[in-house]
Amino acid sequence: MKQFKTQILVATIASSIGASAAAQNYTVQPITTPDSVQNTYGVAINDQGLAALHMRIPLAAELDFDLISEALLADAGISTEFDPTTDELTYEQYLALVQRLDDRINGSLSTLRIAVNFAGDYDGQSTSLPALLNSAGNASSSQQNSADHQFLGLNQNNVRVGIASAPYTRFEHTFQPEAEEGGETPDPVTINYAQREFTSRALWYDGTNYQLLEPAEQTALGGESGLFDINENNVAVGFQSVAVTPQAQSRLETCAELESSTSASTTPYTCMWSAWHTYQSGTASNLSNRGSQLATNGSMYDMHATVWQLDAQGAVISETTYAPLMERIEGDDFHWSTYAFAVNNNGIAVGQSWTYYGDEPAVGGRIKMPAIFVNGETRAVTTSEDYFWGAATDINDDDIAIGYVLQNIQGTRRAVPFTYSVTDETFTTLPTLFVGSATYPNAINDQGIIVGSAEIDTQIDSARRRVGYYFDLNNPDQGLINLNEAIGCDSDYFIVSADSVNEQNQILVTATKEREYTDENGEVKSEQVAETLILNPESGEFTGCTSDEDKIVRQGAVTTPWGILSMLLIGGLITLRRKFES
């Protein structure tokens, strides 16, 4: 493979703005967040102006306190003396409790399960939140409405794709505790548990009807699949479970033995679900010498990137799966997977694959790296040992892929953006706001406009503020443009991520905004929330902020938003946008 690397350019915010002849101004079109949810995040926008959205945290969830333990209440700052029949939660207590009921945080199946993630869309006038696998839409959340949904991709035919979980149902498990030596036989104990038909399914939705794509392997917890993107020819890409991992196979056998036990407090299902909950929060400890640990998005399955040819109704016509860049070595019992995150209209998919670092594969050298999926072959984007993690996140119809790789810069792990020409097999690093600014490209259009998220703070901290940016491959001298300055300095919003760009150069972004509310004592308080904006390009000379003082005020107008945007950071199994990249 040929590799070409350009020097990482030092493009400060000030110098980016100085190239005013080519930079673009934008007007802001807010998407109103429904009253039923706290936060809205951008996912994708097509040329018809349809925007796919991700909503989080229901504001009127139905809570069954019989299924919420005193320990969980205490963890949310709620007194154990709280009586739901006479007392009311404060707004802060409600949010703290609901966030702890999130499926990926809440590790007890005896506890209430609710939905906290909702797929939505905006048609230029209104936002809708379909029911999909729940009985009610509009972010209704309860034990009955406990299926999480996310849209992760969108095509020009207004077809949305994503991922969905099955809703939970409850069942009772009765067991006979064993008597202590010489003691009386205890009374039987009954525990109320939750269970669901499957962990995840690839979701196809045309605005009226939805389809779910079944994975190849469903032995444990119903298997897993997901869709991240779909092109205009109804070629959709994502992942599906293809085999139980060696590690999970041992757990599966242990859990199966519980079927014949009358004294076990757990069941085969709850035993396997507990394993899934542990695997999905795993980290790459072998990279501890290169910075804080990275989330590995573990599973009890090996996943394979899959390219599905669908018909106009979402039914599968054919599918092609892609194995990892290298075979799993002996002694490596963990998940060994690939994931496809985007596909262009030429049918070329891009994503991420597990592999091993260096020339001598070792279990301690497990890493994820960017990958291309084409004609049944999984290809590496780069094999340079300068990089030890990464993902390809999008590809346009000129077969130019974008993504990021992790590299040690000034002793700290940072994300370096890149482009990769599938035709020429050329790998090129891109400019950043400054040396050491972790930069994540999210999307690219056919005009070579790249949008993403980049660190703006220069101090060496583990968590630094990010801004949404755009970068024009055809005008590289202007550097990265901070979108907060492309919308002027008097905005109430602070753009933290640019999530999608269409062929009209409209950009879908996620921003934070200060919102006021009145607490139980009648006091007016404020909170930081995530909202989605559409940035519309306008003609005229780029002005940016008028002075350095304006820039400082503008960038400091909103406090650091990482509490509500933590899932935008690289590391979650399912991010709040369209990728799955760590």
MILUM-328486 format. One record per residue (C-alpha): residue number from 1; residue in one letter; y negated, z, x negated. Coordinates in steps of 0.02 Angstrom, whole numbers. Layout:
N
<NUM; 'A'; <Y; Z; X>>
...
// end
This chain:
582
<1; 'M'; <0; 0; 0>>
<2; 'K'; <-173; -43; -62>>
<3; 'Q'; <-298; 98; -64>>
<4; 'F'; <-486; 89; -88>>
<5; 'K'; <-596; 243; -85>>
<6; 'T'; <-783; 251; -77>>
<7; 'Q'; <-880; 399; -142>>
<8; 'I'; <-924; 523; -5>>
<9; 'L'; <-1108; 492; 24>>
<10; 'V'; <-1232; 634; 36>>
<11; 'A'; <-1321; 589; 198>>
<12; 'T'; <-1429; 734; 253>>
<13; 'I'; <-1499; 744; 426>>
<14; 'A'; <-1674; 707; 363>>
<15; 'S'; <-1620; 552; 267>>
<16; 'S'; <-1519; 490; 416>>
<17; 'I'; <-1672; 499; 525>>
<18; 'G'; <-1775; 412; 393>>
<19; 'A'; <-1679; 250; 424>>
<20; 'S'; <-1771; 228; 588>>
<21; 'A'; <-1765; 40; 595>>
<22; 'A'; <-1584; 35; 651>>
<23; 'A'; <-1551; 207; 726>>
<24; 'Q'; <-1535; 219; 915>>
<25; 'N'; <-1625; 328; 1043>>
<26; 'Y'; <-1529; 390; 1194>>
<27; 'T'; <-1574; 458; 1364>>
<28; 'V'; <-1472; 599; 1437>>
<29; 'Q'; <-1372; 582; 1598>>
<30; 'P'; <-1299; 754; 1639>>
<31; 'I'; <-1134; 770; 1730>>
<32; 'T'; <-1149; 918; 1847>>
<33; 'T'; <-1013; 1046; 1819>>
<34; 'P'; <-928; 1089; 1985>>
<35; 'D'; <-959; 1265; 2049>>
<36; 'S'; <-772; 1297; 2040>>
<37; 'V'; <-759; 1295; 1849>>
<38; 'Q'; <-854; 1370; 1703>>
<39; 'N'; <-844; 1231; 1572>>
<40; 'T'; <-833; 1042; 1568>>
<41; 'Y'; <-783; 940; 1414>>
<42; 'G'; <-793; 753; 1382>>
<43; 'V'; <-635; 650; 1362>>
<44; 'A'; <-666; 462; 1382>>
<45; 'I'; <-785; 337; 1460>>
<46; 'N'; <-748; 155; 1503>>
<47; 'D'; <-861; 3; 1528>>
<48; 'Q'; <-869; 33; 1716>>
<49; 'G'; <-950; 201; 1682>>
<50; 'L'; <-801; 304; 1740>>
<51; 'A'; <-786; 461; 1635>>
<52; 'A'; <-627; 563; 1616>>
<53; 'L'; <-662; 749; 1599>>
<54; 'H'; <-576; 911; 1558>>
<55; 'M'; <-624; 1069; 1653>>
<56; 'R'; <-581; 1247; 1602>>
<57; 'I'; <-584; 1421; 1677>>
<58; 'P'; <-579; 1429; 1868>>
<59; 'L'; <-719; 1535; 1942>>
<60; 'A'; <-629; 1584; 2102>>
<61; 'A'; <-447; 1607; 2050>>
<62; 'E'; <-337; 1702; 2171>>
<63; 'L'; <-274; 1853; 2074>>
<64; 'D'; <-118; 1951; 2123>>
<65; 'F'; <-145; 2120; 2041>>
<66; 'D'; <36; 2170; 2079>>
<67; 'L'; <81; 2045; 1942>>
<68; 'I'; <-49; 2105; 1815>>
<69; 'S'; <-1; 2250; 1703>>
<70; 'E'; <-114; 2398; 1662>>
<71; 'A'; <-103; 2347; 1479>>
<72; 'L'; <-173; 2174; 1519>>
<73; 'L'; <-311; 2249; 1625>>
<74; 'A'; <-357; 2367; 1484>>
<75; 'D'; <-358; 2223; 1360>>
<76; 'A'; <-485; 2136; 1473>>
<77; 'G'; <-594; 2292; 1477>>
<78; 'I'; <-542; 2342; 1654>>
<79; 'S'; <-506; 2525; 1692>>
<80; 'T'; <-328; 2570; 1741>>
<81; 'E'; <-408; 2657; 1890>>
<82; 'F'; <-467; 2488; 1957>>
<83; 'D'; <-411; 2469; 2139>>
<84; 'P'; <-414; 2287; 2197>>
<85; 'T'; <-418; 2343; 2379>>
<86; 'T'; <-585; 2433; 2358>>
<87; 'D'; <-657; 2381; 2191>>
<88; 'E'; <-727; 2215; 2129>>
<89; 'L'; <-720; 2142; 1956>>
<90; 'T'; <-883; 2107; 1868>>
<91; 'Y'; <-912; 1928; 1813>>
<92; 'E'; <-878; 1976; 1632>>
<93; 'Q'; <-717; 2066; 1678>>
<94; 'Y'; <-658; 1919; 1783>>
<95; 'L'; <-685; 1796; 1640>>
<96; 'A'; <-600; 1910; 1514>>
<97; 'L'; <-449; 1929; 1628>>
<98; 'V'; <-431; 1744; 1674>>
<99; 'Q'; <-443; 1690; 1493>>
<100; 'R'; <-299; 1808; 1451>>
<101; 'L'; <-194; 1730; 1590>>
<102; 'D'; <-203; 1560; 1503>>
<103; 'D'; <-25; 1496; 1486>>
<104; 'R'; <-34; 1479; 1297>>
<105; 'I'; <-102; 1656; 1277>>
<106; 'N'; <-9; 1749; 1413>>
<107; 'G'; <162; 1781; 1335>>
<108; 'S'; <244; 1878; 1477>>
<109; 'L'; <336; 1788; 1617>>
<110; 'S'; <330; 1946; 1723>>
<111; 'T'; <139; 1926; 1725>>
<112; 'L'; <40; 1819; 1846>>
<113; 'R'; <32; 1634; 1801>>
<114; 'I'; <-121; 1532; 1854>>
<115; 'A'; <-199; 1365; 1808>>
<116; 'V'; <-347; 1366; 1688>>
<117; 'N'; <-355; 1180; 1638>>
<118; 'F'; <-403; 1044; 1761>>
<119; 'A'; <-414; 855; 1746>>
<120; 'G'; <-571; 780; 1821>>
<121; 'D'; <-675; 622; 1825>>
<122; 'Y'; <-853; 566; 1858>>
<123; 'D'; <-890; 400; 1944>>
<124; 'G'; <-1077; 396; 1911>>
<125; 'Q'; <-1119; 497; 2065>>
<126; 'S'; <-996; 639; 2088>>
<127; 'T'; <-860; 736; 1998>>
<128; 'S'; <-686; 756; 2071>>
<129; 'L'; <-542; 870; 2025>>
<130; 'P'; <-381; 802; 2103>>
<131; 'A'; <-239; 917; 2156>>
<132; 'L'; <-104; 817; 2066>>
<133; 'L'; <45; 937; 2049>>
<134; 'N'; <-44; 1079; 2137>>
<135; 'S'; <-58; 1097; 2325>>
<136; 'A'; <-249; 1102; 2318>>
<137; 'G'; <-379; 1021; 2207>>
<138; 'N'; <-556; 1069; 2156>>
<139; 'A'; <-491; 1193; 2027>>
<140; 'S'; <-402; 1302; 2154>>
<141; 'S'; <-302; 1420; 2046>>
<142; 'S'; <-168; 1544; 2097>>
<143; 'Q'; <17; 1576; 2076>>
<144; 'Q'; <46; 1431; 2195>>
<145; 'N'; <-82; 1321; 2106>>
<146; 'S'; <-25; 1359; 1928>>
<147; 'A'; <2; 1183; 1859>>
<148; 'D'; <-116; 1140; 1715>>
<149; 'H'; <-178; 959; 1704>>
<150; 'Q'; <-277; 865; 1573>>
<151; 'F'; <-339; 686; 1566>>
<152; 'L'; <-332; 626; 1385>>
<153; 'G'; <-364; 439; 1400>>
<154; 'L'; <-436; 302; 1511>>
<155; 'N'; <-432; 112; 1517>>
<156; 'Q'; <-545; -23; 1589>>
<157; 'N'; <-436; -29; 1747>>
<158; 'N'; <-490; 150; 1787>>
<159; 'V'; <-316; 216; 1751>>
<160; 'R'; <-317; 392; 1681>>
<161; 'V'; <-175; 462; 1576>>
<162; 'G'; <-139; 635; 1512>>
<163; 'I'; <-23; 782; 1523>>
<164; 'A'; <32; 901; 1661>>
<165; 'S'; <140; 1056; 1675>>
<166; 'A'; <245; 1102; 1825>>
<167; 'P'; <182; 1242; 1936>>
<168; 'Y'; <267; 1410; 1916>>
<169; 'T'; <375; 1491; 2048>>
<170; 'R'; <438; 1671; 2052>>
<171; 'F'; <616; 1738; 2051>>
<172; 'E'; <694; 1911; 2039>>
<173; 'H'; <815; 1963; 1905>>
<174; 'T'; <918; 2121; 1929>>
<175; 'F'; <1013; 2201; 1786>>
<176; 'Q'; <1111; 2360; 1756>>
<177; 'P'; <1044; 2462; 1609>>
<178; 'E'; <1178; 2538; 1503>>
<179; 'A'; <1202; 2726; 1517>>
<180; 'E'; <1170; 2836; 1367>>
<181; 'E'; <1325; 2916; 1293>>
<182; 'G'; <1380; 3056; 1411>>
<183; 'G'; <1239; 3019; 1533>>
<184; 'E'; <1236; 2957; 1711>>
<185; 'T'; <1231; 2774; 1753>>
<186; 'P'; <1050; 2721; 1781>>
<187; 'D'; <996; 2633; 1938>>
<188; 'P'; <988; 2443; 1931>>
<189; 'V'; <819; 2371; 1882>>
<190; 'T'; <738; 2218; 1960>>
<191; 'I'; <604; 2116; 1870>>
<192; 'N'; <500; 1980; 1951>>
<193; 'Y'; <487; 1831; 1831>>
<194; 'A'; <402; 1662; 1837>>
<195; 'Q'; <485; 1496; 1796>>
<196; 'R'; <440; 1312; 1805>>
<197; 'E'; <535; 1148; 1811>>
<198; 'F'; <461; 1079; 1649>>
<199; 'T'; <338; 1123; 1511>>
<200; 'S'; <245; 958; 1506>>
<201; 'R'; <252; 781; 1575>>
<202; 'A'; <158; 623; 1531>>
<203; 'L'; <36; 593; 1674>>
<204; 'W'; <-24; 424; 1744>>
<205; 'Y'; <-156; 422; 1881>>
<206; 'D'; <-251; 277; 1963>>
<207; 'G'; <-370; 381; 2068>>
<208; 'T'; <-252; 391; 2215>>
<209; 'N'; <-72; 402; 2155>>
<210; 'Y'; <6; 483; 2003>>
<211; 'Q'; <166; 456; 1905>>
<212; 'L'; <258; 568; 1781>>
<213; 'L'; <356; 495; 1634>>
<214; 'E'; <521; 581; 1597>>
<215; 'P'; <564; 624; 1415>>
<216; 'A'; <729; 572; 1338>>
<217; 'E'; <786; 751; 1301>>
<218; 'Q'; <771; 886; 1434>>
<219; 'T'; <902; 1016; 1383>>
<220; 'A'; <782; 1162; 1370>>
<221; 'L'; <638; 1200; 1489>>
<222; 'G'; <644; 1023; 1558>>
<223; 'G'; <585; 935; 1401>>
<224; 'E'; <410; 880; 1351>>
<225; 'S'; <307; 720; 1358>>
<226; 'G'; <124; 671; 1361>>
<227; 'L'; <7; 521; 1363>>
<228; 'F'; <-151; 507; 1258>>
<229; 'D'; <-212; 329; 1287>>
<230; 'I'; <-182; 169; 1385>>
<231; 'N'; <-247; -7; 1351>>
<232; 'E'; <-298; -147; 1469>>
<233; 'N'; <-121; -218; 1468>>
<234; 'N'; <-50; -54; 1535>>
<235; 'V'; <25; -8; 1366>>
<236; 'A'; <19; 181; 1358>>
<237; 'V'; <52; 292; 1208>>
<238; 'G'; <96; 473; 1179>>
<239; 'F'; <253; 572; 1138>>
<240; 'Q'; <417; 629; 1211>>
<241; 'S'; <554; 753; 1165>>
<242; 'V'; <704; 666; 1088>>
<243; 'A'; <812; 807; 1017>>
<244; 'V'; <823; 997; 1008>>
<245; 'T'; <773; 1060; 836>>
<246; 'P'; <904; 1149; 729>>
<247; 'Q'; <802; 1310; 743>>
<248; 'A'; <794; 1298; 932>>
<249; 'Q'; <977; 1250; 947>>
<250; 'S'; <1025; 1419; 875>>
<251; 'R'; <908; 1506; 997>>
<252; 'L'; <976; 1402; 1141>>
<253; 'E'; <1152; 1459; 1103>>
<254; 'T'; <1097; 1641; 1093>>
<255; 'C'; <1004; 1628; 1258>>
<256; 'A'; <1152; 1546; 1344>>
<257; 'E'; <1256; 1702; 1310>>
<258; 'L'; <1143; 1799; 1428>>
<259; 'E'; <1215; 1705; 1576>>
<260; 'S'; <1369; 1817; 1577>>
<261; 'S'; <1276; 1980; 1540>>
<262; 'T'; <1246; 2107; 1678>>
<263; 'S'; <1145; 2226; 1569>>
<264; 'A'; <1018; 2106; 1491>>
<265; 'S'; <838; 2122; 1550>>
<266; 'T'; <807; 1938; 1510>>
<267; 'T'; <886; 1778; 1576>>
<268; 'P'; <931; 1617; 1484>>
<269; 'Y'; <769; 1539; 1550>>
<270; 'T'; <653; 1682; 1501>>
<271; 'C'; <740; 1691; 1332>>
<272; 'M'; <705; 1507; 1296>>
<273; 'W'; <529; 1514; 1367>>
<274; 'S'; <490; 1659; 1251>>
<275; 'A'; <548; 1553; 1104>>
<276; 'W'; <437; 1408; 1161>>
<277; 'H'; <288; 1525; 1174>>
<278; 'T'; <318; 1583; 996>>
<279; 'Y'; <347; 1409; 924>>
<280; 'Q'; <189; 1334; 1002>>
<281; 'S'; <78; 1460; 913>>
<282; 'G'; <156; 1433; 741>>
<283; 'T'; <54; 1400; 584>>
<284; 'A'; <80; 1306; 421>>
<285; 'S'; <92; 1455; 305>>
<286; 'N'; <138; 1342; 159>>
<287; 'L'; <-44; 1285; 157>>
<288; 'S'; <-114; 1461; 141>>
<289; 'N'; <-173; 1424; -36>>
<290; 'R'; <-282; 1284; 31>>
<291; 'G'; <-380; 1386; 159>>
<292; 'S'; <-345; 1471; 324>>
<293; 'Q'; <-180; 1430; 406>>
<294; 'L'; <-165; 1272; 511>>
<295; 'A'; <-86; 1270; 683>>
<296; 'T'; <75; 1169; 684>>
<297; 'N'; <93; 1151; 873>>
<298; 'G'; <275; 1197; 862>>
<299; 'S'; <407; 1155; 989>>
<300; 'M'; <591; 1178; 1020>>
<301; 'Y'; <601; 988; 1016>>
<302; 'D'; <581; 848; 893>>
<303; 'M'; <450; 733; 971>>
<304; 'H'; <435; 548; 941>>
<305; 'A'; <279; 446; 964>>
<306; 'T'; <314; 327; 1106>>
<307; 'V'; <237; 164; 1164>>
<308; 'W'; <272; 133; 1349>>
<309; 'Q'; <245; -34; 1437>>
<310; 'L'; <200; 13; 1615>>
<311; 'D'; <173; -91; 1770>>
<312; 'A'; <19; -83; 1881>>
<313; 'Q'; <94; 64; 1978>>
<314; 'G'; <134; 166; 1822>>
<315; 'A'; <321; 132; 1821>>
<316; 'V'; <406; 111; 1651>>
<317; 'I'; <456; -68; 1606>>
<318; 'S'; <505; -32; 1425>>
<319; 'E'; <475; 94; 1287>>
<320; 'T'; <481; 104; 1097>>
<321; 'T'; <495; 267; 1000>>
<322; 'Y'; <439; 298; 821>>
<323; 'A'; <524; 415; 698>>
<324; 'P'; <429; 514; 564>>
<325; 'L'; <374; 437; 399>>
<326; 'M'; <516; 525; 308>>
<327; 'E'; <684; 594; 360>>
<328; 'R'; <699; 782; 379>>
<329; 'I'; <778; 859; 224>>
<330; 'E'; <926; 977; 225>>
<331; 'G'; <876; 1157; 257>>
<332; 'D'; <722; 1111; 359>>
<333; 'D'; <761; 1177; 534>>
<334; 'F'; <588; 1157; 611>>
<335; 'H'; <519; 1023; 727>>
<336; 'W'; <503; 852; 645>>
<337; 'S'; <391; 743; 751>>
<338; 'T'; <268; 600; 774>>
<339; 'Y'; <128; 581; 902>>
<340; 'A'; <31; 426; 956>>
<341; 'F'; <-150; 464; 1003>>
<342; 'A'; <-227; 292; 1035>>
<343; 'V'; <-182; 109; 1060>>
<344; 'N'; <-286; -50; 1054>>
<345; 'N'; <-266; -208; 1157>>
<346; 'N'; <-159; -284; 1019>>
<347; 'G'; <-28; -151; 1051>>
<348; 'I'; <-54; -59; 885>>
<349; 'A'; <-45; 130; 903>>
<350; 'V'; <-110; 265; 787>>
<351; 'G'; <-77; 450; 771>>
<352; 'Q'; <8; 576; 662>>
<353; 'S'; <177; 608; 581>>
<354; 'W'; <262; 751; 494>>
<355; 'T'; <306; 713; 313>>
<356; 'Y'; <320; 804; 146>>
<357; 'Y'; <187; 828; 15>>
<358; 'G'; <214; 753; -157>>
<359; 'D'; <355; 657; -238>>
<360; 'E'; <486; 793; -216>>
<361; 'P'; <511; 837; -32>>
<362; 'A'; <529; 1024; 0>>
<363; 'V'; <529; 1132; 156>>
<364; 'G'; <375; 1220; 90>>
<365; 'G'; <285; 1053; 77>>
<366; 'R'; <288; 1006; 263>>
<367; 'I'; <125; 920; 311>>
<368; 'K'; <58; 810; 451>>
<369; 'M'; <-27; 647; 400>>
<370; 'P'; <-108; 496; 485>>
<371; 'A'; <11; 360; 540>>
<372; 'I'; <12; 184; 613>>
<373; 'F'; <144; 133; 740>>
<374; 'V'; <175; -54; 752>>
<375; 'N'; <325; -168; 781>>
<376; 'G'; <446; -22; 781>>
<377; 'E'; <386; 41; 610>>
<378; 'T'; <295; 202; 565>>
<379; 'R'; <173; 168; 423>>
<380; 'A'; <73; 288; 315>>
<381; 'V'; <-116; 272; 312>>
<382; 'T'; <-125; 352; 140>>
<383; 'T'; <-2; 431; 20>>
<384; 'S'; <-134; 501; -97>>
<385; 'E'; <-99; 679; -152>>
<386; 'D'; <-285; 714; -137>>
<387; 'Y'; <-251; 746; 47>>
<388; 'F'; <-130; 866; 129>>
<389; 'W'; <-156; 851; 318>>
<390; 'G'; <-236; 731; 439>>
<391; 'A'; <-226; 615; 589>>
<392; 'A'; <-278; 442; 645>>
<393; 'T'; <-375; 467; 806>>
<394; 'D'; <-425; 295; 872>>
<395; 'I'; <-414; 107; 838>>
<396; 'N'; <-519; -38; 899>>
<397; 'D'; <-471; -219; 937>>
<398; 'D'; <-519; -273; 760>>
<399; 'D'; <-372; -162; 706>>
<400; 'I'; <-488; -38; 621>>
<401; 'A'; <-418; 138; 638>>
<402; 'I'; <-517; 298; 612>>
<403; 'G'; <-467; 477; 579>>
<404; 'Y'; <-481; 621; 457>>
<405; 'V'; <-387; 693; 310>>
<406; 'L'; <-404; 869; 239>>
<407; 'Q'; <-457; 891; 59>>
<408; 'N'; <-514; 1035; -50>>
<409; 'I'; <-702; 1016; -75>>
<410; 'Q'; <-793; 1146; -178>>
<411; 'G'; <-644; 1261; -160>>
<412; 'T'; <-638; 1250; 30>>
<413; 'R'; <-530; 1145; 144>>
<414; 'R'; <-636; 1014; 234>>
<415; 'A'; <-603; 863; 344>>
<416; 'V'; <-647; 694; 266>>
<417; 'P'; <-672; 548; 388>>
<418; 'F'; <-595; 378; 354>>
<419; 'T'; <-568; 203; 417>>
<420; 'Y'; <-408; 105; 391>>
<421; 'S'; <-389; -82; 411>>
<422; 'V'; <-214; -116; 477>>
<423; 'T'; <-234; -300; 430>>
<424; 'D'; <-286; -270; 249>>
<425; 'E'; <-201; -100; 228>>
<426; 'T'; <-364; -30; 157>>
<427; 'F'; <-408; 154; 167>>
<428; 'T'; <-593; 198; 151>>
<429; 'T'; <-677; 367; 161>>
<430; 'L'; <-840; 377; 259>>
<431; 'P'; <-1007; 465; 235>>
<432; 'T'; <-1036; 642; 295>>
<433; 'L'; <-1194; 741; 334>>
<434; 'F'; <-1179; 827; 165>>
<435; 'V'; <-1044; 858; 35>>
<436; 'G'; <-919; 976; 113>>
<437; 'S'; <-966; 943; 294>>
<438; 'A'; <-801; 938; 389>>
<439; 'T'; <-813; 779; 494>>
<440; 'Y'; <-696; 725; 634>>
<441; 'P'; <-711; 546; 703>>
<442; 'N'; <-654; 541; 884>>
<443; 'A'; <-679; 362; 943>>
<444; 'I'; <-729; 187; 887>>
<445; 'N'; <-780; 36; 990>>
<446; 'D'; <-764; -149; 949>>
<447; 'Q'; <-943; -153; 882>>
<448; 'G'; <-897; -30; 745>>
<449; 'I'; <-987; 121; 819>>
<450; 'I'; <-895; 281; 774>>
<451; 'V'; <-929; 445; 863>>
<452; 'G'; <-865; 619; 826>>
<453; 'S'; <-905; 796; 774>>
<454; 'A'; <-974; 856; 606>>
<455; 'E'; <-1021; 1022; 529>>
<456; 'I'; <-1208; 1048; 513>>
<457; 'D'; <-1216; 1218; 427>>
<458; 'T'; <-1212; 1214; 237>>
<459; 'Q'; <-1163; 1395; 204>>
<460; 'I'; <-982; 1425; 155>>
<461; 'D'; <-908; 1502; 311>>
<462; 'S'; <-740; 1478; 394>>
<463; 'A'; <-828; 1430; 557>>
<464; 'R'; <-985; 1325; 546>>
<465; 'R'; <-1086; 1246; 686>>
<466; 'R'; <-1047; 1067; 731>>
<467; 'V'; <-1149; 926; 803>>
<468; 'G'; <-1101; 765; 889>>
<469; 'Y'; <-1140; 611; 785>>
<470; 'Y'; <-1129; 423; 783>>
<471; 'F'; <-1106; 308; 634>>
<472; 'D'; <-1124; 119; 630>>
<473; 'L'; <-999; 32; 516>>
<474; 'N'; <-1113; -120; 514>>
<475; 'N'; <-1263; -18; 457>>
<476; 'P'; <-1191; 113; 339>>
<477; 'D'; <-1355; 144; 247>>
<478; 'Q'; <-1425; 241; 395>>
<479; 'G'; <-1289; 371; 374>>
<480; 'L'; <-1230; 487; 512>>
<481; 'I'; <-1351; 511; 656>>
<482; 'N'; <-1357; 686; 731>>
<483; 'L'; <-1357; 650; 918>>
<484; 'N'; <-1462; 805; 951>>
<485; 'E'; <-1605; 712; 867>>
<486; 'A'; <-1566; 548; 951>>
<487; 'I'; <-1606; 631; 1119>>
<488; 'G'; <-1765; 715; 1058>>
<489; 'C'; <-1803; 896; 1022>>
<490; 'D'; <-1854; 957; 1195>>
<491; 'S'; <-1679; 950; 1269>>
<492; 'D'; <-1596; 1103; 1344>>
<493; 'Y'; <-1430; 1044; 1272>>
<494; 'F'; <-1350; 1063; 1101>>
<495; 'I'; <-1224; 922; 1073>>
<496; 'V'; <-1072; 985; 978>>
<497; 'S'; <-954; 837; 995>>
<498; 'A'; <-963; 652; 1036>>
<499; 'D'; <-799; 614; 1121>>
<500; 'S'; <-799; 431; 1173>>
<501; 'V'; <-902; 271; 1160>>
<502; 'N'; <-886; 114; 1268>>
<503; 'E'; <-937; -66; 1234>>
<504; 'Q'; <-1110; -36; 1310>>
<505; 'N'; <-1131; 97; 1174>>
<506; 'Q'; <-1139; 234; 1304>>
<507; 'I'; <-1077; 394; 1223>>
<508; 'L'; <-986; 534; 1314>>
<509; 'V'; <-1026; 701; 1232>>
<510; 'T'; <-988; 885; 1251>>
<511; 'A'; <-1139; 1000; 1239>>
<512; 'T'; <-1178; 1183; 1259>>
<513; 'K'; <-1313; 1249; 1373>>
<514; 'E'; <-1379; 1420; 1415>>
<515; 'R'; <-1345; 1465; 1597>>
<516; 'E'; <-1414; 1616; 1688>>
<517; 'Y'; <-1322; 1725; 1812>>
<518; 'T'; <-1355; 1890; 1899>>
<519; 'D'; <-1236; 2032; 1861>>
<520; 'E'; <-1174; 2168; 1978>>
<521; 'N'; <-1327; 2274; 1940>>
<522; 'G'; <-1448; 2137; 1987>>
<523; 'E'; <-1493; 2102; 1806>>
<524; 'V'; <-1517; 1922; 1751>>
<525; 'K'; <-1405; 1879; 1604>>
<526; 'S'; <-1362; 1719; 1513>>
<527; 'E'; <-1204; 1639; 1446>>
<528; 'Q'; <-1163; 1487; 1343>>
<529; 'V'; <-1063; 1356; 1437>>
<530; 'A'; <-995; 1184; 1394>>
<531; 'E'; <-1060; 1035; 1491>>
<532; 'T'; <-1031; 848; 1478>>
<533; 'L'; <-1168; 718; 1458>>
<534; 'I'; <-1175; 529; 1456>>
<535; 'L'; <-1297; 463; 1326>>
<536; 'N'; <-1371; 295; 1375>>
<537; 'P'; <-1447; 187; 1235>>
<538; 'E'; <-1629; 137; 1257>>
<539; 'S'; <-1739; 15; 1166>>
<540; 'G'; <-1880; 63; 1052>>
<541; 'E'; <-1905; 138; 881>>
<542; 'F'; <-1799; 290; 841>>
<543; 'T'; <-1912; 442; 837>>
<544; 'G'; <-1797; 591; 818>>
<545; 'C'; <-1886; 758; 799>>
<546; 'T'; <-2069; 748; 758>>
<547; 'S'; <-2068; 884; 626>>
<548; 'D'; <-1956; 995; 522>>
<549; 'E'; <-2012; 1142; 630>>
<550; 'D'; <-1950; 1052; 786>>
<551; 'K'; <-1783; 1021; 701>>
<552; 'I'; <-1759; 1203; 660>>
<553; 'V'; <-1807; 1260; 836>>
<554; 'R'; <-1698; 1126; 915>>
<555; 'Q'; <-1545; 1167; 813>>
<556; 'G'; <-1565; 1352; 837>>
<557; 'A'; <-1604; 1344; 1022>>
<558; 'V'; <-1424; 1379; 1067>>
<559; 'T'; <-1325; 1516; 985>>
<560; 'T'; <-1164; 1471; 896>>
<561; 'P'; <-1049; 1408; 1035>>
<562; 'W'; <-879; 1430; 954>>
<563; 'G'; <-818; 1559; 1080>>
<564; 'I'; <-812; 1434; 1221>>
<565; 'L'; <-776; 1284; 1110>>
<566; 'S'; <-636; 1358; 1006>>
<567; 'M'; <-510; 1235; 1077>>
<568; 'L'; <-620; 1091; 1016>>
<569; 'L'; <-579; 1144; 840>>
<570; 'I'; <-429; 1067; 756>>
<571; 'G'; <-278; 1175; 790>>
<572; 'G'; <-230; 1177; 973>>
<573; 'L'; <-74; 1092; 1042>>
<574; 'I'; <-178; 1013; 1176>>
<575; 'T'; <-360; 999; 1130>>
<576; 'L'; <-495; 991; 1260>>
<577; 'R'; <-528; 810; 1223>>
<578; 'R'; <-407; 667; 1199>>
<579; 'K'; <-315; 715; 1041>>
<580; 'F'; <-169; 822; 989>>
<581; 'E'; <-208; 815; 807>>
<582; 'S'; <-152; 970; 716>>
// end
